Amino acid sequence: MTHGLPNIFTALRLLTLLAAGAAAPAHADDYGDVSQLLRNGKLVEATAKADAYLAAKPRDPQMRFLKGVIQGKAGQQADAISTFIRLNEDYPELPEPYNNLAVIYAGQGQLDKARAALEMAIRTKPDYATAHENLGDIYARLASQAFEKALQLDRGNASVAPKLNLLRAVLSNSNKEQPAFVAPASAVAR
């Protein structure tokens, strides 16, 4: 009889591992499905699928992140801001929600808020290249605004116009005056 107990435990462990393995692809498929719908511009369908998933798992950071990206792409800036702020509160160690919050702020011309959000992203993950790039874009836009103001205040200052022109050329050559959303599919740890 003592031989039967280890076999039962072994069978239970095997069943647990199989169940866990079967559940993981289901999550991956949900994330992949929502990401694919998002990439294809099917925002209504992506929202419905994300909402259905979040009804069962409302704290899931990956799907909440995807939901925020969908909201941002759909022009629902206030909702996206709320989603990313709540993600930042619940998972302050994740840099991606800070980055995407900064994207929205930058799009609204709130460059100081965008800078602060990107600095938080970098504080949480110092090697986060996208946040560093986006922060560079924000600094360039802030510098451009400062030079424009300097030129308004002192049209005779010959050193300002070349700097402003150089910044404008850099910003137009990068074809990226606004920071970019990070890729949503695998950006957030689960």
C-alpha positions as CSV (number, residue, x, y, z in Angstrom):
1,M,0.0,0.0,0.0
2,T,2.8,2.5,0.7
3,H,3.9,2.0,-2.9
4,G,0.5,3.4,-4.1
5,L,0.8,6.8,-2.4
6,P,4.0,7.8,-4.3
7,N,2.3,6.8,-7.6
8,I,-0.8,8.9,-6.8
9,F,1.4,11.9,-5.9
10,T,3.4,11.4,-9.1
11,A,0.2,11.2,-11.1
12,L,-1.2,14.3,-9.4
13,R,2.0,16.2,-10.1
14,L,1.9,15.1,-13.8
15,L,-1.7,16.1,-14.1
16,T,-0.9,19.5,-12.5
17,L,1.9,20.1,-14.9
18,L,-0.2,19.0,-17.9
19,A,-3.0,21.4,-16.8
20,A,-0.5,24.2,-16.3
21,G,0.9,23.5,-19.7
22,A,-2.5,23.5,-21.3
23,A,-3.5,26.8,-19.7
24,A,-0.3,28.6,-20.8
25,P,-1.0,28.4,-24.5
26,A,-4.6,29.6,-23.9
27,H,-3.2,32.8,-22.4
28,A,-0.6,33.1,-25.1
29,D,-3.3,32.7,-27.7
30,D,-5.5,35.4,-26.0
31,Y,-2.6,37.8,-26.0
32,G,-1.6,36.9,-29.5
33,D,-5.2,37.3,-30.7
34,V,-5.6,40.7,-29.2
35,S,-2.2,41.8,-30.5
36,Q,-3.0,40.6,-34.0
37,L,-6.3,42.4,-34.0
38,L,-4.6,45.5,-32.8
39,R,-1.9,45.3,-35.5
40,N,-4.7,44.8,-38.1
41,G,-6.5,47.9,-36.9
42,K,-9.5,46.0,-35.7
43,L,-9.8,48.0,-32.5
44,V,-13.4,47.2,-31.7
45,E,-12.7,43.4,-31.9
46,A,-9.5,43.8,-30.0
47,T,-11.3,45.7,-27.2
48,A,-14.1,43.1,-27.0
49,K,-11.5,40.2,-26.7
50,A,-9.5,42.1,-24.2
51,D,-12.6,43.0,-22.1
52,A,-13.8,39.4,-22.2
53,Y,-10.4,38.2,-20.9
54,L,-10.2,40.9,-18.2
55,A,-13.7,40.0,-17.0
56,A,-12.2,36.7,-15.8
57,K,-8.7,38.1,-14.9
58,P,-9.1,41.8,-14.1
59,R,-5.6,42.2,-12.6
60,D,-3.6,40.6,-15.5
61,P,-1.0,43.2,-16.3
62,Q,-0.3,42.1,-19.9
63,M,-3.9,42.3,-21.0
64,R,-4.4,45.5,-19.1
65,F,-1.4,46.9,-21.0
66,L,-2.8,45.8,-24.3
67,K,-6.2,47.4,-23.4
68,G,-4.3,50.7,-22.7
69,V,-2.6,50.5,-26.1
70,I,-5.9,49.8,-27.8
71,Q,-7.5,52.8,-26.1
72,G,-4.6,55.0,-27.1
73,K,-4.8,53.9,-30.7
74,A,-8.6,54.4,-30.7
75,G,-8.2,58.0,-29.6
76,Q,-9.6,57.3,-26.1
77,Q,-6.7,59.2,-24.5
78,A,-8.4,59.7,-21.1
79,D,-9.2,56.0,-20.8
80,A,-5.7,55.0,-21.9
81,I,-4.2,57.5,-19.4
82,S,-6.3,56.0,-16.6
83,T,-5.4,52.4,-17.6
84,F,-1.6,53.2,-17.7
85,I,-1.8,55.1,-14.4
86,R,-3.6,52.2,-12.7
87,L,-1.0,49.8,-14.1
88,N,1.8,52.1,-12.8
89,E,0.1,52.0,-9.3
90,D,-0.4,48.2,-9.3
91,Y,2.9,47.3,-11.0
92,P,5.4,50.1,-10.4
93,E,8.3,47.9,-11.5
94,L,7.0,47.7,-15.1
95,P,8.5,50.5,-17.3
96,E,6.3,50.0,-20.4
97,P,3.1,51.6,-18.9
98,Y,5.2,54.7,-18.0
99,N,6.5,54.9,-21.6
100,N,3.1,54.6,-23.1
101,L,1.7,57.2,-20.7
102,A,4.5,59.5,-21.9
103,V,3.5,58.9,-25.5
104,I,-0.1,60.1,-24.7
105,Y,1.2,63.1,-22.7
106,A,3.6,64.1,-25.6
107,G,0.7,63.8,-28.1
108,Q,-1.2,66.3,-25.9
109,G,1.7,68.6,-25.8
110,Q,2.3,67.9,-22.0
111,L,6.0,67.5,-22.5
112,D,6.9,67.9,-18.8
113,K,4.5,65.1,-17.8
114,A,5.9,63.0,-20.7
115,R,9.4,63.7,-19.4
116,A,8.5,62.7,-15.9
117,A,6.9,59.5,-17.0
118,L,9.9,58.5,-19.2
119,E,12.2,59.2,-16.3
120,M,10.2,56.8,-14.2
121,A,10.4,54.2,-16.9
122,I,14.1,54.6,-16.9
123,R,14.3,54.5,-13.2
124,T,12.5,51.2,-13.1
125,K,14.6,49.8,-16.0
126,P,17.8,51.7,-16.7
127,D,18.6,49.7,-19.8
128,Y,15.2,50.4,-21.4
129,A,16.3,51.7,-24.8
130,T,12.9,52.8,-26.1
131,A,12.3,55.0,-23.1
132,H,15.8,56.6,-23.5
133,E,15.0,57.2,-27.2
134,N,11.6,58.7,-26.4
135,L,13.2,60.9,-23.7
136,G,15.7,62.2,-26.2
137,D,12.8,63.1,-28.5
138,I,11.1,64.9,-25.6
139,Y,14.2,66.8,-24.7
140,A,14.6,67.8,-28.4
141,R,11.0,69.1,-28.4
142,L,11.6,71.0,-25.2
143,A,14.8,72.5,-26.5
144,S,13.0,73.5,-29.7
145,Q,10.3,75.3,-27.6
146,A,12.9,77.0,-25.5
147,F,14.8,78.3,-28.6
148,E,11.5,79.5,-30.2
149,K,10.7,81.4,-27.0
150,A,14.3,82.9,-26.9
151,L,13.8,84.0,-30.5
152,Q,10.5,85.6,-29.7
153,L,12.1,87.5,-26.8
154,D,15.2,88.5,-28.7
155,R,15.0,88.5,-32.5
156,G,18.5,89.9,-32.7
157,N,20.2,87.0,-31.0
158,A,22.0,85.5,-33.9
159,S,23.0,82.2,-32.1
160,V,19.4,81.0,-31.5
161,A,18.2,80.7,-35.1
162,P,20.9,78.2,-36.2
163,K,20.2,76.0,-33.2
164,L,16.5,76.1,-33.8
165,N,17.0,75.2,-37.5
166,L,19.3,72.4,-36.5
167,L,16.8,71.0,-34.1
168,R,14.0,71.2,-36.6
169,A,16.1,69.4,-39.1
170,V,16.9,66.6,-36.6
171,L,13.2,66.3,-35.6
172,S,12.0,66.2,-39.2
173,N,14.8,63.8,-40.3
174,S,13.9,61.4,-37.5
175,N,10.3,61.6,-38.8
176,K,9.4,61.1,-35.1
177,E,8.4,64.2,-33.3
178,Q,6.2,62.1,-31.0
179,P,7.5,59.1,-29.0
180,A,6.2,55.7,-30.0
181,F,4.1,53.2,-28.2
182,V,6.1,50.1,-27.3
183,A,5.1,46.8,-28.9
184,P,2.3,45.4,-26.8
185,A,2.6,41.7,-27.5
186,S,5.4,40.7,-25.1
187,A,6.4,44.0,-23.5
188,V,4.9,43.4,-20.1
189,A,6.0,40.6,-17.8
190,R,3.1,38.4,-16.7
